[in-house]
Structure formats: structure tokens, C-alpha cells
């Protein structure tokens, strides 16, 4: 190969290499653009992840609040139910006491009625006897 041919081959190869370098530079630029897009998508996913974490935290807080309020309502209901049981028990005891008192009063009334009937009968008998004696004395 001659020096001119060698020079020509060298120039050709340099042009080819420059063209290949230019093409690789274009491909590198495209890869850089794709990398930037991926970085942008990654940032958006990170933002979405943070928002999901915030929503999860809010749901957790809402559940804890709801559980606490439910437990508080349950305790209040238990206390109220216990008070109602006590009140019902007191009413039942008061009712039984009134029933017993009423039975005693009824027995006493019956006894007084019997005594009153006996007194009235005795009084009428005595009056009847007196009236007869007075009538017997009359001419």
C-alpha cells in the first residue's frame, strides 16, 4: 500500500470513527434523556409513595381514634348498665317492701274490721237489751 493510499485509508477510517463517535454521542444523549425521564418517574413514584404513607398514617390515626372512642363508649355503656341494674334492684326491693307493708296493713285492717264488727254487735245487743228492759217496764 502506498503512502497516499495509507493516508486515504487513515482519513477514511478517521471519518468512519468520527461518524461512529458522533452516533455514539447521539445514543449517549438519548440514554441521558431516558435516564432523566426515569429519574423524573422515580421522583414521582417517591412522591406517590410519600402520599400513600401519609394516607396510611391518617387511616392508622383514624382507626386508633375510633378504637379509643369505641372503648370509651363501651365503658360508659357498661357503667350505665351497672347503674340501671342497681336501680332495678332497688326498685324491686322497694316493691317487695311495699308489698309486705301493704300485706301488714291489710291484715291490720281485717283485724280492726273484725274488732269493729264485734264492738258494733255488742253495742247493738246491749242497746237492744236496754230497750227491751225499758219496754218491759212500761205498762
Secondary structure as GFF3:
##gff-version 3
##sequence-region A 1 139
A	DSSP	alpha_helix	3	137	.	.	.	ID=ss1
###
